[in-house]
Amino acid sequence: MTYVNVMDQGARGDGTTDDSNAILSAWQSVCGMSGPTTLLIPSGKVFFVKRLGFNGPCKAQSVGIQLAGKIVAPTIDAWVGDKGSWIVISNVNGLTIDGQGGIIDGNGSSWWENCKTCQRPTSLRFQNCNGLVVNSLSMTNSAQAHISVSSCVGAKFSQMNITAPENSPNTDGFDIAGSKFITIQDSTIATGDDCIAINGGSSNINATRLFCGPGHGISVGSLGRNGAHETVEEVYVYNCSFTGTTNGARIKTVPGGSGYARKITFDQIILNNAQNPIIIDQNYNAIAPNAVGQTVMVSEVTYRGFVGTSAKDLAILLKCSTLGCFNITFDNVDIVSSEPGKPAYASVNNAHGTVTNTVPKFSLLS
């Protein structure tokens, strides 16, 4: 294994000098080598970076980034150019990133205060990266979403630690779109929005042993915005906990769209004072409430082995379209109010399926 240290390419690591060009120079060396090579961002240093683009394809079948130091983004006042993203890794196959105690700091507070409704950059964006492995990476205070995964096949994220204040806007942990065979496991995600948002074109998404909260839970969607045709299938969320989240297991679609969300399972879920533990909302962000017409079809959704508490009396909300949700399964679900002695209840509209050993008690259309 060959290592290319960014300090040898002129990086200062003093927290104030823009080290973007030095890090990019080091990356170009790594990407241009024919054998296994790793970009080294050493510990004990703070690298101020205005913008990074790690572009491939690289010569070697596998390359690495070892992040032991700290990378810090500019404030909104120092930002130059496009606001869509800060660090972009594109068209790099066989990439392994090892966090090694390092951290990526999006410096988001100046954006949240001064740019509440305008576009803000995602901190780390992976595009067209197949065979991606990311371990032990810490991220904090992204201006917008922390990690975006788009058009990737085969990615595994493990031992991730993603944090932002509960009131920070749209600071999703992960946004996944147009990607397949993505695994996120053994991680903590505590932000101001979705821990994981699974968007259109995604399939075979696995979330396992995650601690989520605060935030908005794990969401499929929203799907069907602006009349779009979008699909999500084969999602498996297993052995995860939601603590103090706005939602737990959520599926959201927008009236007027088309496509489907299907073969989705939430299994062995622990709830601690979650506000909406289980929710299907097919009237999400609707301009015309209860609009009649085409819709994203929701089917083959399973909720199994839930236990814990709801911060609201309404613990289960299934707000399906006029066309209905089908093959919805509840099996061994036990959700009670976080206030002792106070009853919890379910509200169900146009949902078809079966209910077994579930509290609160309710029934679905056959």
N, C-alpha and C positions, 0 to 999 in steps of 0.2 A: 504493500500500500504506500502510495506517495502522498505526502501532505503539502498543501500550499497555504502558508500562513499569510493572512491579510496584512500583518505588520511588515512583512518583507516586500509588500507591494506599495508601501507608503502610507498605510493607515496610521492614524495617530492614537485613536482610542482615548481621547481626552474629554469626550462628551460635548465638545463645542465645534471642533473642526469637522467639516463635511467630508466623511470618509467614503462617500458613494463611489467615486471613481476608483479608489484603491481597491475596494471590495469587488467591484465589477472586473477590474483587471485580474484579480486573483481568480475569479470565477472563470474568466475566459481561458486562463491557463489550465484550470481543472478540466473544463469541458473539452479542451483541445487535446488532452492526453489520451493515448490509446489504451492504457492500463488502468486498473482501479486507482482512483485519486479522490482525496477528500479536501474540501475547503475548510480551513481551520480559523475560527473566530475565537481568539483566546480569552481565558478568564481574567478577571481583574481589570478589564477595560470597558469603557462605555463608548460605543460607536454611534455618533450622530449621523443619520442617513436621511437625505432629502428624498431619494427615490432609488429603487433597485429593480432591475429587470434581469433575472437569470434565465437566459434563453437557450434552448437547445435546437436541434438534437445535438447530443454530445458524441464524441467518438467512441468512448467506452460504453459497454453495456450497463455498467453500474458506476455511479458517482455518489459522493457523500458530502454532507455539510455537517461539521461538528461545531455546534454553537455553545460555547462555554461562557462567553461574555454577554454584554447587554447591548441591544440595538434600540435606539430611541428615535422616534419620528419628530419632524418639525411641528411647531404650533401652527395654527391656522394663519397667523400673520406671516410666517416664513414659508408657507406653501407656495409652490410654483407649478403652473400647468394643470393638467387634467386631475380631477378630484376623485376619479373612480377607484383607484387603488394605490397602495403605497409600495408593497413588495410583491412583485409578480414573478412566478416561476412557471414557464411555459415550454411545452414540447420537450420535456426532459423525462426520459424513461429510465426506470431502475434507480431512482434517487432515494437515498436514505438520509434523513435528517436526525441527528442525535442532539437533544437539547443539552445534556451534560451540565445541568444547573444554570444554563443561560436563560435569558428572558428577552422577549420582544415587547417593547412598551410603545403603544400607539399614541401616547400623549394626548388623549382624547378630550380632556376637560375644556380646553380652549374652543374646541369644535362644538361641544355640547352647549356651551354658554352662548356662543356667538353665531351658531349655524344650525339652529334647531330644525329648520324645515328645508335647508338647502342640501345639496349633495355633499356627502362626507366620504372619505376614502376607507375602503376595506383594508385591513392591515396586511393580510397574507393571502394571496390568490394563487391557486394552482389551476392551470389550464392545460388540457391535453397531456397530462402526466400519467403514464401507465406504470404499474408496479411500484407505486410510491409507498414508502415506509417512514413514519414520523414517530419518534420515541422521546418521551421525557421533556417535552417542550412546554415552557411556560409563556403565557401571553397575558397582557393586561391593558386595560383602558384604550381599546381601539376606538377610533372616531366613529366607525360604523361597525359592520360585522368583523369579527376577529379572523375567521378563516373561511374562504370561499373555495369550494371544490367544483369545478365545472369541466365537463367533457373528459373525465378521467375514468379509467377502467382499472380496478384492482388497487385500492389504497387502504392502508391500515394505520390508524392513529392510536397510540397507546400511551398511558401515563401522562396525559395532557393535563395542564392546570391553567384554566382560562378564567380571568376575573375582571369584573368591572362593577361600578356601583349599581345598585338596584334601580336607581332612577335615570341611568344613562340611556339615551334613546337609540333603539335599533342596534344594540351591540350584541347581536347573535353570537353564540359560540361558533357554530358551524352553519354555513349555508351550502347545501348540496343541490346541484342542478345538472341534468343531462349526464349523469354518471352512474356506473354500475359496479357492483361488488366492492362496496365501501364499508369498512369496519371502523367503529370508534369504540374503544374499550378501556376499562380501568382508569377512568379519568374523572376530574372534578370540573364542572362548568357552572360558574356563578356570575351572571351578567344581568343586563337590563332588558333582555329580550329572549327569544327562543334559545334554549340550550342547543338544540339542533332543529333546523328547518329543512325539510326534505321537499324539494320543488320538482317541477315538471321534467319528464325525461329520465327520472331516476328509478333504478330497480336494484334488488338484492342489496339493501342497506341494512346493516346490523349495528345495533347500539347495545353494548353489554357492560354491566357492572359500572354504571355511571352514577355519580352524585350530582344532581341538578338542583340548583336553587341558591340565591333567588334567580328569577327569570320567568319565562313564559312556557316552560315545559318543552316537550318534544312534539313538534308539529309536522304533520303532512300538509303541505300547502302554505299559502293559499293557492288553489288551482283554478284556472279559468278566468283570470283577469282579462278585461277588455275583449271578451268573447273568444279567448284563446282555446285551442285544443291541447290539453296537457294530460299526461299519464304518469302514475306512480304505482309500482307494484313490488311485491316481495320485500316487505319491510318487517324486520323482527327486532323488537325492543325487549330485552331480557334482563331481569335482575337489576333494575334501576330504581333509584329513590328520587322523590320530588319533595323538597322541603321549602315551604313558604313560597311556592311558585304561584303565578297567576293562573296557570293551567298545568295539567299533568299530561295525559294522553289526548292529543288534539288532532282532529282532521278538519280542515276548513276549505270550502270551495265557494266560488263567486257565481251568483246566478248569471246565466247567459253564456257561460263557457261550456266546453264539451270535453270528452275524454273519460278517464276513470281513475279512481284510487281503490286498489283491490289487493287482496292477499296481504293484509296488514295485521300483525299480531303484537299485542302488548302483554307480556308474560312475567309473572312474579315481580310485581311493582309495589314499592313501599311508599305510602303517602304520609307526609307530616304537615298538616295545616295547609294543604293545597286548596286554592280557591275554586277551581273547576277541575276536579280530578279526572273526569272522563267527559269529553265533549266532541260531538260531531256538529259542525255548524255549516250548513249548506246555504246559508243566507249571509255569508261573511262579506262585509264591506259593500252591501247591496245599495245601489242607487235607488232602485225600485223594490222595496221589500216584498217578499213573496212573489217575485216575478215568475211568470209562467213561460215556459219555452225550453230550449235545450239546457242540459245541465251536465255537470261532471258526475258520473255514476259512482256511488260508493257501495262496495260489496266485499264480502268475505273478510270481515273484520272481527278479530277475536280479542276479548279482554279476559285474561285468565290469571288467577292467583293474586288479585289486588288485596291489599290490607292497609288500613290506616285511617287518617282523619281528613275531613273536609272543613275548610274555613267557612264555607257557606252552607246554608240548609240544603241548597240544590247541589247534590253530589254528582249526579249523572244527567247530562243534557244531550239528547239526541234530536237535533233539529234538522230533519232530513227534508229534501225537496218534495214537491208534490208528486214526483215520480217514485220517491221512496229510496231507502237504503235496504239492501238485501243480504241475507246470510250473515247477520250480525249475531255473534255468540258471546254470551256472558257465562263464565264458569268459575265458581268459587271466588266471588268478589265480595269483600266485606269492608264497606266504607261507612264510617259513622261520623257524626259531628265532632268537631274539636272541642265543643262545649259539652261537658258531661251532662247526660240526661236530655239533651236537645235532639229531636229527631232530624234525620236527613231524609231527603226524598229524591225521586227521579222524575224528569219531565221528558216524555217521548212523543215524537211526531213522525209518522210515516216510516217507522223502522220495522223491518221484518227479520225474524230470527228466533233464537231460543235463549232462555234464561235458566240457569241451574245454580242452586245454592248461592244466591246473591242477596246482599243487603246493601242499600234499601230494596225492598221488594217492589217489583214491577213486572209487566209482561210485554212481549213484543208481538206484532202481527205475525200470524203463521204464513 
